[in-house]
Amino acid sequence: MAAADPLAYVSSTRAFAYLSERGEDALQAVKDALGSGSSKYLDADPGTIRKQLESTNDVDRLEGLKYVVAMITKGRDPTPYLASVFKLASTTSLEVRKLVYIVVLRYARQHPDLALLSINSVQRDLTEPNPLIRGMALRTLIGMQVPAARSIVDLAVAKAVRDTHPYVRRVAAYALIRGCQAEAGSEETACEHVTTLLRDRSPQVLGPAVTAFSELCPTQWDLLHRHFRKLCYALADMDEWSQPTCVDVLVRYARLHLPAPQDDRLAIDADLELLLHHVEGLLSSTNAAVVMAAVRAVLLLGPSQRHKPAIVALVRLMGESPDVAYVATLRILALSDAHRPLLVLRMPAFYVRADDPEHLALAKLRVLLHLVQQDSARALADELVVYTQATSPAVALDSVTALGQVACRFDACASHCLKLLIGVAQDVCIAEPVASRAVQVAKMLMAIPQVTSDRVVVRIVAQFALRLFVPLALAGRAPDAPKPPILLEPSSRAAALWMLGQYCSAVLVPASDTAPGATLCELLVPDMLRCLVAHWHKEHASVQCQALTLSAKAIVVLPETSAGTAVRNALQVLHYALLSLGMQSTDADVRDRARFYSGLTRRFGEDDGAAPAVDSAVAEFLEQHQRLDRLRLPGVRLRRTQVRHILFAQGSVDAASMAQQLALETPEYRFDAVPTLHDQHFLRGWAAAQVPSWREASELPPAIVRMPEAESARPDLANVRSISSGPVKPAVDAPPPPAERVVLTPTETRAPARPAAWNARFANLDTFFEDDDEEETVDHSFGGAAPEDEEYALDSDASNSADSD
């Protein structure tokens, strides 16, 4: 039998190992899906957990700690195991110590006596050569907040501030903040440590140092004078969570200690230019908080010529998460008046998207209304119509109101906006509250003379009036025609009745050679009053009041129409019927309105000279009510023209006043301060967040105070440490700087002449390739200074020239 192929054996072994790994992964996935994966830590036996915690094997200890941490995450009480957990702080396993420190930070305040069991181990970790362990131990020690260990904490922080590794010094900076919050009266010592940290040359430490400064001593600006330029240079290399705080601190420093820029002058202060130059680099950051802080700094410190990149960066945030986009929208809303030309070109960025939450969509609507211009009004009106179908009622209602405001502000697209509003009111897919708002806004727009003509107004009124009752809406339609939507909201029904009464004397059917023109009072009002009498008790009080108003207006304008006897008698009967129903209403407003209109229209039927009614019941009804009018107190009888003036007179309506009525409520927001909140003076750091005003030139300190210290002008490479080990050798052996500058001056301007042998050596290309001489060895020496060594070093000549200015 032939021997097996070794290559085939190796391939089959690898295939078996691969399939075994994939099978284990699939089995683990099935266990997780069925709840038997990580959930096993919640179903362990208490005796097993205690046995694992007290074991001498680090693997068993780690499993026991996982059970305890799982209990904490589910809200279960791990108190019976805390003593065993705190004793494990002295273990040599880093993974075990991480979990122990998590439990210690969680329960040290509740069980300070048990927390003291791990104090010695944590204190011992502060001397470990690994900076990660030292930082973790310091973070645990400051987070325990045990009163008995306060002196140990103070000594540990004082030592960590001068640690050789920047990571530990970074943790010490945050520990200063936590320590001062836990114990009052330690601000003076903390300020001394902040002064030490500000002398640091590592951006990893400078960011937390500035954060500690803003929390502990935000008004001691003398601590920042010498470090201002260094902070500007190191700003781009700080961590992204320290950059916003550092930018805010530098903005407040610049407002108090640097001269204000002038828009009419191109030159600005050298230190202010240094700050603006490095802050503008943060506008392209991927962190939204950094971008907003940089935008705020550029807009508050820079001249107007340098605001465009900041506005562009702020608009770019509209594509971020909804929360970030909302904050950016509020800031843009505060800047919309001052930077309108820059924002108008970017209006599409503020269009409402389908997945925008309600608060963001409402804020975008207000920005769009602030930025809309004559040339973009029509496009915005078409966009607002789409928003009326939004799932959020507030967004849909505000979109209708915004459509009316656009119509009032721009006469060129007013008729187009009115047409869109009528379409919204008649759309069967639009919610009833939105259609009702559209009717009300259309009513307000029709009161403006420049919006539309009388013929269009009459047609709009007739369309709205026919949608009040089903019989009127179905009149003249085919049996298989779709049923038109009926206005059900009391506000929209009242608005439609008001429009019908206000324009009842308008001609709906023009006059011809054979017949006179017909008005709304003849064609629609009788049927409308008949339906109102039949459905009186189903209507809202506001609708009943408008029904009485419609009846009174119809009686006043009736003699001016060409209505026949039947129409006149019908209107008289319906008018008296409505007055009778109104006087019997339980609503006080309706009763008062009915009595008022009864007094205005008293004995108008007798003065009209109408022919007597043919039907005896109608004649008896009219005679009865006319007799009641004679028995009432006579009072003062007004002429028909006077009553017409009372019922139809309107105040002067212009587009500007109507636009103010339709204005959306805009939240107040100041760009140079934190957002307006209730009880904002009690917020921690509120006073420090307020941007001060520019100071007078006579009150500013001289520029020499910002001269950097000699020891912080150049990084000390000998103190660079590895983050995972102890001290190492410097990465670069930089030679000492020369005592004086040596200027090399060439003696001739022409290139030196080459010997003839050099040109004769390679006569052609073949001779060059056939040459066997070895290439000259170039010595790439690494003994010189690296370019990045001067990253935070300040040019002394530039500094001196700036100071002399």
C-alpha positions in Angstrom: 0.0 0.0 0.0 1.4 3.3 -1.0 2.4 5.8 1.7 0.0 8.7 2.4 0.8 12.0 0.9 2.2 14.3 3.6 0.8 17.4 1.9 -2.7 15.9 1.9 -2.3 15.0 5.6 -1.4 18.6 6.5 -4.3 20.0 4.5 -6.8 17.6 6.1 -5.4 18.6 9.6 -5.8 22.3 8.9 -9.3 21.7 7.5 -10.3 19.8 10.7 -8.9 22.5 12.9 -10.7 25.2 11.0 -14.0 23.3 11.1 -13.6 22.7 14.8 -13.1 26.4 15.5 -16.1 27.3 13.4 -18.1 24.7 15.2 -17.2 26.1 18.6 -18.1 29.6 17.5 -21.5 28.4 16.3 -22.1 26.5 19.5 -21.3 29.6 21.6 -23.6 31.7 19.4 -26.4 29.2 20.0 -25.8 29.2 23.7 -25.9 33.0 23.8 -29.1 33.0 21.8 -30.7 30.5 24.2 -29.6 32.4 27.3 -26.9 30.0 28.4 -23.9 32.1 27.5 -23.0 35.0 29.7 -26.2 34.5 31.7 -24.4 31.6 33.5 -22.8 34.1 35.8 -26.3 34.9 37.3 -27.2 31.3 38.2 -24.1 30.3 40.1 -24.2 28.7 43.6 -23.2 31.1 46.4 -20.9 28.5 47.9 -19.1 28.1 44.6 -18.6 31.8 44.3 -17.1 32.1 47.7 -14.9 29.1 47.1 -13.6 30.6 43.9 -12.9 34.0 45.5 -10.9 32.4 48.3 -8.9 30.1 45.9 -5.2 30.5 45.4 -5.6 30.1 41.6 -5.9 33.3 39.7 -8.2 31.7 37.1 -10.7 30.7 39.8 -10.5 34.1 41.4 -11.2 35.8 38.0 -14.3 33.6 37.5 -15.5 34.4 41.0 -15.1 38.1 40.4 -17.0 37.8 37.1 -19.9 36.4 39.1 -19.8 39.3 41.5 -19.6 42.0 38.7 -22.5 40.3 37.0 -24.5 40.5 40.2 -23.7 44.3 40.4 -24.9 44.9 36.8 -28.2 43.2 37.6 -28.8 45.1 40.8 -28.3 42.2 43.1 -26.7 42.6 46.5 -23.0 41.3 46.6 -22.4 42.3 50.2 -21.7 38.7 51.4 -18.7 38.5 49.1 -17.2 42.0 49.5 -14.8 41.0 52.2 -13.4 38.3 50.0 -13.2 40.6 47.1 -11.4 43.4 48.9 -8.7 41.0 50.1 -7.8 40.2 46.5 -6.4 43.7 46.0 -3.0 42.3 46.8 -2.9 39.8 44.0 -0.3 39.9 41.3 -2.7 39.4 38.4 -3.6 42.6 36.6 -6.9 41.2 35.3 -8.0 40.3 38.9 -7.0 43.7 40.2 -9.0 45.5 37.5 -12.2 43.8 38.6 -11.3 44.3 42.3 -10.9 48.0 41.8 -14.3 48.2 40.0 -16.0 46.6 43.0 -14.0 48.8 45.4 -15.1 52.0 43.6 -18.7 50.8 43.7 -19.0 49.9 47.4 -16.2 51.8 49.2 -18.6 54.6 50.4 -21.2 52.2 51.7 -18.7 49.9 53.4 -15.7 52.1 54.4 -14.5 49.5 57.0 -14.2 46.8 54.3 -12.6 49.3 51.9 -9.7 49.8 54.4 -8.7 46.2 53.8 -7.5 47.2 50.3 -5.8 50.5 51.2 -2.4 49.0 51.7 -2.5 47.1 48.4 -3.7 50.2 46.5 -1.0 52.3 48.2 1.6 49.7 47.2 0.5 49.8 43.6 1.4 53.5 43.6 5.0 52.5 43.5 4.7 50.0 40.6 7.0 50.5 37.7 4.1 50.1 35.3 2.4 53.6 34.8 -1.0 51.9 34.0 -1.0 50.3 37.4 0.0 53.5 39.2 -2.7 55.4 37.4 -5.3 52.8 38.1 -4.4 52.7 41.8 -4.6 56.5 42.1 -8.0 56.5 40.4 -9.2 53.9 42.8 -7.8 55.7 45.8 -9.4 59.0 44.9 -12.7 57.4 44.1 -13.0 55.5 47.4 -13.5 58.8 49.3 -12.9 57.2 52.7 -12.4 59.9 55.4 -9.9 57.8 57.3 -7.6 57.6 54.2 -7.7 61.3 53.4 -4.1 62.0 54.3 -2.9 59.0 52.2 -4.9 60.4 49.3 -3.3 63.8 49.6 0.2 62.3 49.7 -0.6 60.1 46.7 -1.8 63.0 44.6 1.1 65.2 45.6 3.5 62.4 44.4 1.6 61.7 41.3 1.6 65.3 40.2 5.4 65.0 39.9 5.4 61.5 38.4 7.8 60.7 35.6 5.1 59.4 33.2 2.5 61.7 31.7 -0.3 59.2 32.1 0.0 59.2 35.8 0.2 63.0 35.9 -3.0 63.1 33.8 -4.8 60.9 36.3 -3.5 63.2 39.1 -5.0 66.3 37.4 -8.5 64.7 37.4 -7.9 63.5 41.0 -7.4 67.1 42.1 -11.0 67.9 40.9 -12.5 64.9 42.6 -10.6 65.6 45.8 -11.7 69.2 46.1 -15.3 68.2 45.5 -15.1 65.7 48.3 -13.3 67.9 50.8 -13.8 71.6 51.2 -10.9 73.8 52.2 -8.2 72.1 50.0 -8.4 74.6 47.2 -5.1 76.3 48.1 -3.1 73.1 47.9 -4.9 72.1 44.8 -4.0 75.4 43.1 -0.3 74.7 43.8 -0.6 71.3 42.1 -2.4 73.0 39.2 0.5 75.4 38.9 2.9 72.4 38.7 0.8 70.6 36.1 0.6 73.7 33.9 4.4 73.7 33.7 4.2 70.3 32.0 5.2 69.9 28.4 3.1 66.9 27.4 -0.3 67.7 25.7 -1.6 64.6 27.4 -1.2 66.4 30.8 -1.9 70.0 29.7 -5.5 69.2 28.8 -6.5 67.8 32.2 -4.4 70.6 33.8 -6.5 73.3 32.1 -9.7 71.4 33.1 -8.5 71.4 36.7 -7.8 75.1 36.4 -11.3 75.8 35.2 -12.8 73.9 38.0 -10.6 74.9 40.9 -9.3 78.4 40.2 -11.0 79.8 37.1 -10.2 83.5 38.0 -6.5 83.2 38.8 -5.4 84.3 35.4 -1.8 85.0 36.6 -1.3 81.2 36.5 -1.9 81.1 32.7 0.2 84.1 31.6 3.4 82.2 31.1 1.7 79.1 29.6 -0.7 80.8 27.2 1.5 80.3 24.0 2.4 76.8 25.0 -1.3 75.9 25.4 -2.0 77.4 22.0 0.7 75.2 20.4 -0.4 72.1 22.2 -4.1 72.6 21.6 -4.3 70.3 18.5 -2.6 67.4 20.3 -4.7 67.4 23.4 -7.4 64.7 23.8 -10.7 65.6 22.3 -12.5 65.8 25.6 -10.0 68.4 27.0 -10.0 70.5 23.9 -13.4 72.2 24.4 -12.6 73.1 28.0 -9.2 74.4 27.0 -10.7 76.5 24.2 -13.3 78.0 26.5 -10.6 78.9 29.0 -8.4 80.5 26.4 -11.4 82.5 25.0 -12.1 84.0 28.4 -8.4 84.7 28.8 -8.2 86.5 25.5 -11.2 88.6 26.2 -9.6 89.9 29.4 -6.0 90.1 28.5 -5.7 90.7 24.7 -6.7 93.7 22.6 -9.9 93.3 20.7 -9.6 92.9 16.9 -10.9 95.7 14.6 -12.8 94.9 11.5 -11.4 97.8 9.6 -7.8 96.8 10.4 -6.1 93.8 8.9 -3.5 93.3 11.6 -4.4 91.9 15.0 -2.4 91.1 18.1 0.2 88.4 17.6 -1.0 86.3 20.6 -4.6 86.6 19.4 -3.5 85.5 15.9 -1.7 82.6 17.4 -4.8 81.4 19.3 -7.1 81.9 16.3 -4.7 80.0 14.0 -4.6 76.9 16.2 -8.3 77.1 17.0 -9.3 77.2 13.4 -7.5 73.9 12.9 -10.0 72.3 15.3 -12.9 73.2 13.0 -12.3 70.0 11.0 -12.3 67.8 14.1 -14.5 64.7 14.1 -15.7 65.5 17.6 -18.9 67.7 17.7 -18.0 69.2 21.0 -14.6 70.3 19.8 -16.1 71.8 16.6 -18.7 73.8 18.6 -16.1 75.1 21.0 -13.9 76.1 18.1 -16.8 77.8 16.3 -17.7 79.7 19.4 -14.1 80.9 19.8 -13.7 82.1 16.2 -17.0 84.0 16.3 -16.2 85.6 19.6 -12.6 86.5 19.1 -12.0 86.8 15.3 -12.9 89.6 13.0 -15.8 89.2 10.7 -13.6 88.3 7.7 -12.6 85.0 9.4 -16.1 83.8 10.3 -16.9 81.9 7.2 -15.0 78.7 8.0 -16.7 78.6 11.4 -20.2 78.9 9.9 -19.3 76.2 7.4 -18.1 73.9 10.2 -21.3 74.6 12.2 -23.5 73.7 9.2 -21.6 70.5 8.7 -22.8 69.3 12.1 -26.4 69.2 10.8 -25.5 65.8 9.4 -24.5 64.4 12.8 -26.8 62.7 15.3 -30.1 64.4 16.2 -28.8 65.6 19.5 -25.8 67.2 18.0 -27.8 68.6 15.1 -30.3 70.2 17.5 -27.6 72.0 19.5 -26.1 73.2 16.2 -29.5 74.4 15.0 -30.0 76.4 18.1 -26.6 78.1 17.7 -27.4 78.8 14.0 -30.7 80.2 15.0 -28.9 82.7 17.3 -26.5 83.6 14.4 -29.1 83.8 11.6 -29.4 87.5 11.7 -25.7 88.4 12.0 -24.5 85.9 9.3 -27.5 85.7 7.0 -25.6 85.9 3.7 -23.4 82.9 4.7 -26.4 80.8 5.9 -28.8 81.6 3.0 -26.5 79.7 0.6 -26.8 76.6 2.8 -30.6 76.5 3.3 -31.0 72.9 2.0 -29.0 71.7 5.0 -31.9 72.7 7.3 -34.6 70.9 5.4 -36.5 68.6 7.7 -35.8 64.9 7.1 -38.3 62.1 7.7 -36.3 60.6 10.6 -35.8 63.9 12.4 -37.3 64.0 16.0 -39.9 66.6 16.7 -37.7 69.1 18.6 -35.1 69.1 15.8 -37.7 69.5 13.1 -39.3 72.5 14.9 -36.0 74.1 15.3 -35.2 73.6 11.6 -38.5 75.2 10.7 -37.6 78.4 12.6 -34.2 78.6 11.0 -35.8 78.3 7.5 -38.2 81.1 8.3 -35.3 83.3 9.5 -33.2 82.6 6.3 -35.9 82.6 3.6 -35.5 85.3 0.9 -37.5 86.5 -2.0 -35.8 84.2 -4.5 -36.2 81.1 -2.3 -39.7 81.7 -0.9 -41.5 79.7 -3.5 -39.2 76.7 -3.1 -39.6 76.8 0.7 -43.4 77.0 0.3 -43.3 73.8 -1.8 -41.1 72.2 0.9 -43.4 73.2 3.7 -46.4 71.5 2.0 -44.5 68.2 2.3 -44.0 68.8 6.0 -47.8 69.0 6.6 -47.9 65.3 6.2 -45.4 64.7 9.0 -46.3 62.1 11.6 -45.7 64.7 14.4 -48.8 66.9 14.8 -46.6 69.8 16.1 -44.4 69.8 13.0 -47.4 69.6 10.6 -49.3 72.5 12.4 -46.2 74.7 12.5 -45.6 74.0 8.8 -49.0 75.3 7.9 -48.4 78.4 10.0 -45.0 78.9 8.4 -46.7 78.7 5.0 -49.0 81.5 6.0 -46.0 83.6 7.3 -44.2 83.2 4.0 -47.3 84.4 2.1 -47.5 87.5 4.3 -43.8 88.4 4.0 -43.4 87.9 0.2 -46.2 89.2 -2.0 -44.8 87.5 -5.1 -45.6 84.0 -3.8 -48.7 84.9 -1.7 -51.2 83.5 -4.2 -49.1 80.4 -4.6 -49.1 79.8 -0.8 -52.8 80.4 -0.6 -53.3 77.8 -3.3 -51.2 75.3 -1.4 -53.1 76.0 1.8 -56.4 75.3 0.1 -55.0 72.0 -1.3 -53.9 71.0 2.2 -57.4 71.8 3.6 -59.0 69.6 0.9 -56.5 66.7 1.0 -58.2 63.6 2.4 -54.8 62.3 3.6 -54.2 65.3 5.9 -55.1 65.0 9.6 -58.1 67.0 10.7 -56.3 69.4 13.0 -53.8 70.2 10.2 -56.7 70.9 7.7 -58.4 73.0 10.4 -55.2 75.1 10.8 -55.0 75.5 7.0 -58.6 76.9 6.9 -57.8 79.4 9.7 -54.6 80.5 8.0 -56.4 80.9 4.7 -59.0 83.0 6.4 -56.3 85.3 7.7 -54.6 85.6 4.3 -57.9 86.4 2.5 -58.3 89.5 4.7 -55.1 91.0 3.1 -56.1 92.8 -0.1 -52.8 92.1 -2.0 -53.0 88.3 -1.5 -55.8 87.5 -3.9 -58.7 88.9 -6.0 -62.4 89.0 -5.1 -63.3 86.3 -7.6 -60.8 83.9 -6.2 -62.0 84.7 -2.6 -65.6 83.9 -3.5 -64.7 80.5 -4.9 -62.5 79.6 -1.9 -65.4 80.6 0.5 -67.8 78.4 -1.5 -65.5 75.4 -1.4 -65.0 75.7 2.4 -68.7 76.3 3.0 -69.8 73.2 1.1 -67.5 71.0 3.3 -69.4 71.8 6.5 -72.3 69.4 6.0 -72.6 66.1 4.0 -75.8 67.1 2.0 -74.1 70.2 0.8 -70.9 68.4 -0.1 -72.7 65.7 -2.1 -75.0 68.1 -4.0 -74.3 68.0 -7.7 -71.9 65.0 -7.5 -72.2 61.7 -9.2 -73.3 58.8 -7.0 -70.0 56.9 -7.5 -67.9 60.0 -6.8 -65.6 59.9 -3.8 -67.0 61.5 -0.7 -65.2 64.8 0.0 -63.7 65.4 3.5 -65.9 67.2 5.9 -64.5 69.9 8.3 -65.1 68.5 11.8 -62.9 70.7 14.0 -64.9 73.5 15.7 -62.3 76.1 14.9 -62.3 75.3 11.1 -66.1 75.2 11.0 -66.3 78.6 12.7 -63.8 80.0 10.3 -65.7 78.8 7.3 -69.0 80.3 8.6 -67.2 83.6 9.3 -65.9 83.7 5.7 -69.3 82.9 4.3 -70.9 85.7 6.3 -68.2 88.2 5.6 -68.4 87.6 1.8 -72.1 86.7 1.5 -72.8 89.8 -0.7 -70.1 88.8 -3.2 -71.3 87.6 -6.6 -70.7 83.9 -7.2 -72.4 83.6 -10.6 -71.8 86.6 -12.8 -74.7 88.4 -14.4 -75.7 87.6 -18.0 -78.0 89.1 -20.5 -80.9 87.0 -19.4 -80.4 86.7 -15.6 -78.8 88.9 -12.9 -75.8 87.8 -10.9 -76.3 85.5 -7.9 -74.6 86.1 -4.6 -73.5 83.7 -1.9 -76.4 85.0 0.2 -78.9 83.7 -2.4 -77.2 80.4 -3.4 -75.6 79.0 -0.2 -76.7 80.9 2.9 -80.4 79.5 3.0 -79.2 75.9 2.8 -76.4 76.6 5.3 -78.8 78.1 7.9 -81.2 75.2 7.4 -78.5 72.7 8.2 -77.4 74.7 11.2 -80.9 74.8 12.6 -81.2 71.0 12.2 -77.8 70.3 13.8 -77.9 73.2 16.3 -77.5 71.1 19.5 -74.5 69.1 17.9 -72.4 72.2 17.2 -69.8 73.8 19.5 -70.5 77.1 21.1 -68.0 78.9 18.8 -69.8 77.5 15.8 -73.2 78.6 17.2 -71.9 82.1 17.6 -70.7 82.2 14.0 -74.0 80.8 12.9 -75.9 83.7 14.5 -73.4 86.1 12.9 -74.0 84.6 9.5 -77.8 84.9 9.9 -77.6 88.5 11.0 -75.3 89.5 8.1 -77.6 87.7 5.6 -80.6 89.7 6.9 -78.7 92.9 6.5 -77.6 92.4 2.9 -80.8 90.7 1.7 -82.4 93.8 0.2 -79.3 94.4 -1.9 -79.7 91.1 -3.7 -82.0 89.9 -6.4 -83.5 87.1 -4.2 -87.1 86.2 -4.7 -89.9 86.1 -2.2 -89.4 82.5 -1.3 -85.7 83.1 -0.5 -86.5 86.2 1.5 -89.2 84.5 3.6 -86.9 81.4 4.1 -84.1 83.6 5.4 -86.5 85.5 7.8 -87.8 82.2 9.2 -84.3 80.7 9.6 -83.1 83.9 11.2 -85.9 84.0 13.8 -85.4 80.2 14.5 -81.7 80.7 15.1 -82.3 83.6 17.4 -84.8 81.6 19.4 -82.4 78.7 19.7 -79.6 81.0 20.7 -81.6 82.6 23.5 -82.4 79.2 24.9 -78.8 78.1 24.9 -77.0 77.1 28.1 -73.9 79.0 27.0 -73.8 82.6 28.2 -71.8 83.8 25.1 -74.3 82.3 22.7 -77.3 83.8 24.7 -75.7 87.3 24.7 -74.8 87.0 21.0 -78.4 86.1 20.2 -79.9 89.0 22.2 -77.4 91.4 20.6 -78.3 90.4 17.0 -82.0 90.4 17.9 -81.7 94.0 18.9 -79.7 94.9 15.8 -82.0 93.3 13.2 -85.3 94.2 15.0 -88.2 95.0 12.5 -85.9 94.7 9.5 -88.4 92.2 7.9 -91.2 94.8 8.0 -89.1 97.5 6.4 -88.0 95.3 3.5 -91.4 95.5 2.0 -91.4 91.8 1.1 -94.5 90.2 -0.2 -96.6 88.2 2.3 -95.8 84.5 2.6 -97.9 82.1 0.6 -97.8 79.4 3.3 -100.1 80.1 6.3 -97.7 78.5 8.7 -94.8 80.6 7.6 -96.9 83.7 7.7 -98.1 82.9 11.2 -94.5 82.2 12.3 -93.3 85.5 11.0 -96.2 87.5 12.4 -95.6 86.0 15.9 -91.9 87.0 16.0 -92.6 90.5 14.5 -95.2 90.9 17.3 -92.6 90.0 19.9 -90.3 92.6 18.4 -93.0 95.3 18.9 -93.6 94.3 22.5 -89.9 94.5 23.5 -88.5 97.8 24.8 -88.1 100.0 21.8 -84.6 101.4 22.6 -82.7 103.0 19.8 -83.3 101.6 16.3 -80.2 101.7 14.0 -80.4 102.2 10.3 -79.4 99.4 8.0 -76.2 101.1 6.9 -75.2 101.5 10.6 -75.9 97.9 11.3 -74.0 96.9 8.2 -71.0 98.9 9.4 -71.1 97.2 12.8 -71.3 93.7 11.4 -68.9 94.0 8.4 -66.4 96.6 9.5 -62.8 95.3 9.9 -59.7 97.0 11.1 -56.9 97.8 8.8 -55.0 94.6 8.0 -51.6 94.6 6.5 -49.1 91.9 5.6 -46.6 92.9 8.3 -49.1 92.7 11.2 -50.4 89.4 9.9 -46.9 88.0 9.7 -46.4 88.9 13.3 -49.6 87.0 14.3 -48.4 84.0 12.4 -44.8 84.1 13.8 -43.7 80.9 15.4 -42.5 81.0 19.0 -38.7 80.9 19.0 -36.7 79.9 22.0 -34.3 82.6 23.3 -30.6 81.6 22.9 -27.5 83.6 23.5 -24.5 82.5 21.6 -22.0 84.1 24.1 -23.4 82.2 27.1 -24.8 78.9 28.1 -28.4 78.1 27.0 -31.1 79.8 29.1 -32.2 77.5 31.9 -34.3 77.9 35.0 -32.2 78.6 38.1 -29.1 78.7 35.9 -27.1 80.6 38.6 -27.1 77.5 40.7 -25.4 75.4 38.0 -21.8 74.5 38.8 -19.5 76.4 36.4 -22.3 78.7 35.1 -20.4 81.9 36.1 -17.2 80.7 34.6 -18.9 79.8 31.3 -20.0 83.4 30.7 -17.8 85.2 28.2 -16.6 88.6 29.5 -16.5 91.7 27.5 -13.3 93.0 25.8 -11.3 95.3 28.2 -10.0 98.7 27.3 -6.5 98.9 26.0 -5.3 100.8 29.0 -6.4 98.0 31.3 -4.6 95.2 29.5 -1.4 93.7 30.9 1.8 94.0 28.8 2.7 91.2 26.4 5.8 90.5 28.3 3.8 88.6 30.9 3.2 85.9 28.4 6.9 85.2 27.8 7.3 81.5 28.4 9.5 80.1 31.0 12.9 78.9 29.9 12.5 75.4 31.2 9.3 74.8 29.3 10.4 76.1 26.0 11.7 72.7 24.8 10.5 69.2 25.6 12.8 67.2 27.8 13.2 63.9 25.9 15.0 62.3 28.7 11.8 62.1 30.7 9.9 60.2 28.0 8.7 56.9 29.3 7.1 53.8 27.8 3.5 53.3 28.9 4.0 49.6 29.6 7.4 49.5 31.2 9.9 51.5 33.3 12.3 54.1 32.3 14.0 53.7 28.9 16.8 55.5 27.1 15.9 58.7 25.3 14.6 58.1 21.8 16.9 60.8 20.4 20.3 61.9 21.6 20.0 65.6 20.7 23.3 67.5 20.7 23.6 70.6 22.7 22.7 73.8 20.9 25.6 75.8 19.4 26.9 78.7 21.3 26.4 81.1 18.4 25.0 81.0 14.9 27.4 80.3 12.1 26.4 81.9 8.8 27.8 80.3 5.7 28.4 82.7 2.8 29.2 81.3 -0.6 32.3 82.7 -2.3 31.1 82.2 -5.8 27.7 82.0 -7.4 28.5 79.6 -10.2 28.5 75.8 -9.7 32.1 74.4 -9.4 33.5 73.1 -12.6 33.7 69.2 -12.7 37.0 67.6 -13.8 37.2 66.2 -17.3 37.6 62.7 -16.0 34.1 62.9 -14.5 32.5 63.7 -17.8 34.6 61.1 -19.6 33.8 58.3 -17.1 30.4 57.6 -18.5 30.4 58.2 -22.2 27.0 56.5 -22.8 24.3 54.5 -21.0 25.9 51.2 -21.6 29.1 52.4 -19.9 27.1 53.5 -16.9 25.5 50.0 -16.4 28.8 48.2 -17.1 30.5 50.1 -14.3 31.3 47.7 -11.4 32.3 50.3 -8.8 30.4 50.2 -5.6 28.1 53.1 -4.8 29.2 55.5 -2.2 27.7 54.8 1.2 25.6 57.6 2.5 25.6 57.9 6.3 22.0 58.5 7.5 22.8 59.7 11.0 20.1 59.8 13.7 22.1 61.8 16.1 20.5 65.2 15.2 17.4 66.7 16.6 14.1 65.4 15.2 11.7 68.0 13.7 9.0 67.0 16.1 11.2 68.1 19.0 10.4 71.7 18.2 6.7 71.1 18.0 5.9 73.0 21.2 9.1 75.1 21.3 8.5 78.8 20.9 10.5 80.9 18.6 12.3 83.3 20.9 12.9 85.8 18.2 9.1 85.9 17.3 8.2 86.1 20.9 10.5 89.0 21.6 9.3 90.9 18.6 5.7 90.3 19.7 6.5 91.5 23.2 8.2 94.6 21.9 5.1 95.4 19.9 
